[in-house]
Amino acid sequence: MAIYTLTRVPVAVYPILGLMVFSSGFATWYVSRLARGPDVVWNRKGNPEPWMDVKQTETTKFFNPNGRFESHWSRKQF
Protein backbone atom coordinates (compact mmCIF):
# COMPACT_ATOMS: atom_id res chain seq x y z
CA MET A 1 0.00 0.00 0.00
CA ALA A 2 2.83 2.42 0.81
CA ILE A 3 4.49 1.93 -2.57
CA TYR A 4 1.19 2.51 -4.34
CA THR A 5 0.64 5.82 -2.51
CA LEU A 6 4.21 6.96 -3.22
CA THR A 7 3.76 6.37 -6.93
CA ARG A 8 0.67 8.59 -7.02
CA VAL A 9 2.42 11.54 -5.32
CA PRO A 10 3.59 14.38 -7.60
CA VAL A 11 7.35 14.53 -8.20
CA ALA A 12 7.66 17.95 -6.54
CA VAL A 13 6.84 16.41 -3.15
CA TYR A 14 10.05 14.34 -2.98
CA PRO A 15 12.46 17.27 -2.39
CA ILE A 16 10.15 18.69 0.27
CA LEU A 17 9.96 15.31 1.97
CA GLY A 18 13.74 14.94 1.83
CA LEU A 19 14.23 18.41 3.29
CA MET A 20 11.80 17.67 6.12
CA VAL A 21 13.54 14.40 6.96
CA PHE A 22 16.96 16.05 6.90
CA SER A 23 15.88 19.03 9.03
CA SER A 24 14.12 16.89 11.64
CA GLY A 25 17.17 14.61 11.86
CA PHE A 26 19.48 17.59 12.25
CA ALA A 27 17.22 19.11 14.93
CA THR A 28 17.19 15.81 16.85
CA TRP A 29 20.97 15.56 16.67
CA TYR A 30 21.43 19.17 17.81
CA VAL A 31 19.05 18.87 20.77
CA SER A 32 20.72 15.65 21.89
CA ARG A 33 24.11 17.37 21.61
CA LEU A 34 22.89 20.26 23.75
CA ALA A 35 21.40 17.89 26.31
CA ARG A 36 24.80 16.25 26.89
CA GLY A 37 26.55 19.55 27.63
CA PRO A 38 28.22 20.37 30.95
CA ASP A 39 25.56 22.95 31.84
CA VAL A 40 22.69 20.45 31.87
CA VAL A 41 21.90 18.71 35.16
CA TRP A 42 19.80 15.55 34.81
CA ASN A 43 20.20 14.23 38.37
CA ARG A 44 18.97 17.01 40.66
CA LYS A 45 18.66 14.83 43.78
CA GLY A 46 22.15 13.33 43.64
CA ASN A 47 24.12 16.51 43.02
CA PRO A 48 22.03 19.63 42.33
CA GLU A 49 25.04 21.91 41.90
CA PRO A 50 27.89 19.99 40.20
CA TRP A 51 29.84 23.18 39.52
CA MET A 52 30.45 23.46 43.27
CA ASP A 53 32.55 20.27 43.20
CA VAL A 54 35.24 21.84 41.00
CA LYS A 55 38.27 22.65 43.14
CA GLN A 56 40.12 25.92 42.84
CA THR A 57 43.18 24.22 41.36
CA GLU A 58 41.13 22.40 38.68
CA THR A 59 40.12 23.92 35.40
CA THR A 60 37.20 23.23 33.11
CA LYS A 61 38.58 25.10 30.11
CA PHE A 62 39.18 23.15 26.93
CA PHE A 63 41.78 25.53 25.54
CA ASN A 64 44.52 27.44 27.32
CA PRO A 65 46.51 29.82 25.11
CA ASN A 66 49.06 30.53 27.87
CA GLY A 67 50.40 27.03 28.43
CA ARG A 68 49.55 23.76 30.11
CA PHE A 69 47.01 23.11 32.83
CA GLU A 70 48.19 22.10 36.27
CA SER A 71 45.51 19.46 36.86
CA HIS A 72 42.97 17.82 34.61
CA TRP A 73 39.24 17.88 35.14
CA SER A 74 37.03 14.95 34.21
CA ARG A 75 33.32 14.43 34.58
CA LYS A 76 32.27 11.77 37.06
CA GLN A 77 30.52 8.84 35.41
CA PHE A 78 27.51 7.46 37.28
Backbone as CSV, one residue per row, in Angstrom:
resi,resn,N_x,N_y,N_z,CA_x,CA_y,CA_z,C_x,C_y,C_z
1,MET,0.813,-1.185,0.000,0.000,0.000,0.000,0.865,1.262,0.000
2,ALA,1.983,1.238,0.733,2.832,2.423,0.805,3.468,2.720,-0.550
3,ILE,3.876,1.710,-1.269,4.495,1.927,-2.572,3.469,2.486,-3.552
4,TYR,2.247,2.013,-3.465,1.194,2.511,-4.338,0.920,3.986,-4.085
5,THR,0.893,4.400,-2.816,0.640,5.818,-2.510,1.832,6.683,-2.899
6,LEU,3.040,6.174,-2.823,4.208,6.955,-3.222,4.285,7.130,-4.738
7,THR,3.732,6.212,-5.482,3.763,6.368,-6.929,2.714,7.361,-7.416
8,ARG,1.704,7.636,-6.632,0.667,8.589,-7.023,0.965,10.006,-6.563
9,VAL,2.043,10.220,-5.812,2.421,11.545,-5.321,3.136,12.302,-6.434
10,PRO,2.862,13.606,-6.591,3.591,14.382,-7.601,5.091,14.424,-7.299
11,VAL,5.894,14.583,-8.326,7.350,14.531,-8.200,7.877,15.680,-7.341
12,ALA,7.186,16.796,-7.299,7.659,17.955,-6.536,7.616,17.729,-5.033
13,VAL,6.951,16.683,-4.584,6.839,16.412,-3.152,8.121,15.775,-2.615
14,TYR,8.857,15.057,-3.439,10.051,14.344,-2.976,11.126,15.267,-2.405
15,PRO,11.469,16.392,-3.028,12.463,17.271,-2.394,11.982,17.858,-1.074
16,ILE,10.701,18.160,-0.982,10.151,18.687,0.272,10.221,17.626,1.359
17,LEU,9.878,16.412,1.011,9.955,15.309,1.969,11.400,15.076,2.425
18,GLY,12.330,15.108,1.476,13.744,14.940,1.830,14.243,16.053,2.735
19,LEU,13.826,17.283,2.452,14.227,18.407,3.293,13.645,18.295,4.696
20,MET,12.412,17.839,4.804,11.798,17.674,6.119,12.487,16.580,6.925
21,VAL,12.838,15.485,6.269,13.538,14.395,6.963,14.924,14.855,7.406
22,PHE,15.635,15.562,6.541,16.962,16.054,6.896,16.891,17.056,8.044
23,SER,15.953,17.995,7.992,15.876,19.029,9.030,15.439,18.451,10.367
24,SER,14.522,17.499,10.369,14.124,16.890,11.638,15.255,16.037,12.216
25,GLY,16.011,15.368,11.366,17.167,14.612,11.858,18.243,15.521,12.425
26,PHE,18.493,16.638,11.743,19.477,17.586,12.249,19.021,18.205,13.563
27,ALA,17.738,18.532,13.695,17.220,19.105,14.934,17.333,18.111,16.085
28,THR,17.052,16.841,15.811,17.187,15.812,16.846,18.634,15.670,17.283
29,TRP,19.547,15.659,16.330,20.971,15.557,16.672,21.418,16.761,17.497
30,TYR,20.997,17.961,17.118,21.430,19.172,17.805,20.875,19.239,19.228
31,VAL,19.629,18.862,19.422,19.052,18.875,20.768,19.725,17.827,21.639
32,SER,20.029,16.663,21.093,20.724,15.650,21.889,22.139,16.102,22.235
33,ARG,22.769,16.836,21.333,24.106,17.375,21.610,24.048,18.418,22.720
34,LEU,23.045,19.272,22.693,22.890,20.263,23.749,22.551,19.630,25.092
35,ALA,21.802,18.542,25.066,21.397,17.887,26.306,22.565,17.203,27.001
36,ARG,23.636,16.894,26.281,24.802,16.254,26.888,25.872,17.244,27.317
37,GLY,25.571,18.530,27.277,26.550,19.553,27.631,26.817,19.617,29.126
38,PRO,27.876,20.309,29.528,28.221,20.373,30.949,27.274,21.264,31.756
39,ASP,26.468,22.072,31.108,25.558,22.950,31.838,24.251,22.275,32.214
40,VAL,23.957,21.135,31.640,22.688,20.454,31.872,22.837,19.500,33.050
41,VAL,21.904,19.575,33.998,21.900,18.705,35.164,20.683,17.795,35.060
42,TRP,20.899,16.491,34.900,19.803,15.550,34.807,19.452,14.967,36.164
43,ASN,20.421,14.831,37.062,20.196,14.230,38.372,20.194,15.341,39.418
44,ARG,19.040,15.897,39.707,18.969,17.012,40.658,19.045,16.545,42.099
45,LYS,18.643,15.314,42.400,18.660,14.829,43.783,20.055,14.406,44.204
46,GLY,20.822,13.823,43.291,22.148,13.330,43.642,23.157,14.454,43.848
47,ASN,23.183,15.403,42.939,24.118,16.513,43.022,23.492,17.711,42.303
48,PRO,22.742,18.546,43.008,22.027,19.628,42.329,22.931,20.731,41.798
49,GLU,24.109,20.865,42.337,25.038,21.913,41.899,26.413,21.302,41.625
50,PRO,26.611,20.659,40.466,27.887,19.989,40.201,29.041,20.956,40.017
51,TRP,28.766,22.210,39.696,29.843,23.181,39.517,30.500,23.551,40.839
52,MET,29.856,23.185,41.964,30.453,23.464,43.268,31.518,22.433,43.632
53,ASP,31.557,21.306,42.917,32.551,20.267,43.197,33.896,20.545,42.543
54,VAL,33.989,21.519,41.678,35.243,21.836,41.001,36.142,22.584,41.985
55,LYS,37.326,22.025,42.205,38.266,22.652,43.143,38.916,23.875,42.513
56,GLN,39.534,24.692,43.340,40.125,25.922,42.844,41.334,25.651,41.952
57,THR,42.001,24.536,42.172,43.177,24.224,41.358,42.804,23.533,40.050
58,GLU,41.567,23.061,39.902,41.133,22.398,38.679,40.606,23.426,37.690
59,THR,40.637,23.046,36.438,40.119,23.921,35.404,39.148,23.157,34.521
60,THR,38.166,23.850,34.006,37.201,23.226,33.115,37.340,23.766,31.699
61,LYS,38.367,24.545,31.452,38.577,25.098,30.110,39.102,24.013,29.176
62,PHE,38.704,24.101,27.922,39.183,23.147,26.933,40.403,23.663,26.178
63,PHE,40.663,24.948,26.266,41.779,25.530,25.537,42.452,26.565,26.422
64,ASN,43.767,26.486,26.531,44.520,27.445,27.318,45.616,28.015,26.427
65,PRO,45.503,29.267,26.004,46.515,29.819,25.109,47.835,30.137,25.804
66,ASN,47.862,30.135,27.132,49.061,30.532,27.867,49.937,29.365,28.302
67,GLY,49.554,28.150,28.031,50.403,27.027,28.427,49.596,25.821,28.832
68,ARG,50.183,25.002,29.698,49.550,23.757,30.111,48.747,23.964,31.387
69,PHE,47.794,23.081,31.597,47.009,23.106,32.829,47.769,22.367,33.921
70,GLU,47.508,22.761,35.166,48.187,22.101,36.274,47.521,20.777,36.638
71,SER,46.209,20.714,36.584,45.505,19.463,36.860,44.372,19.319,35.854
72,HIS,43.987,18.084,35.619,42.966,17.815,34.612,41.625,17.575,35.279
73,TRP,40.589,18.057,34.636,39.235,17.882,35.142,38.537,16.830,34.305
74,SER,37.808,15.941,34.942,37.027,14.947,34.211,35.669,14.811,34.878
75,ARG,34.671,14.581,34.062,33.322,14.431,34.578,33.172,13.066,35.230
76,LYS,32.499,13.032,36.381,32.270,11.770,37.057,31.207,10.982,36.317
77,GLN,31.476,9.708,36.086,30.523,8.844,35.409,29.701,8.117,36.459
78,PHE,28.389,8.131,36.314,27.508,7.461,37.281,27.108,6.119,36.785
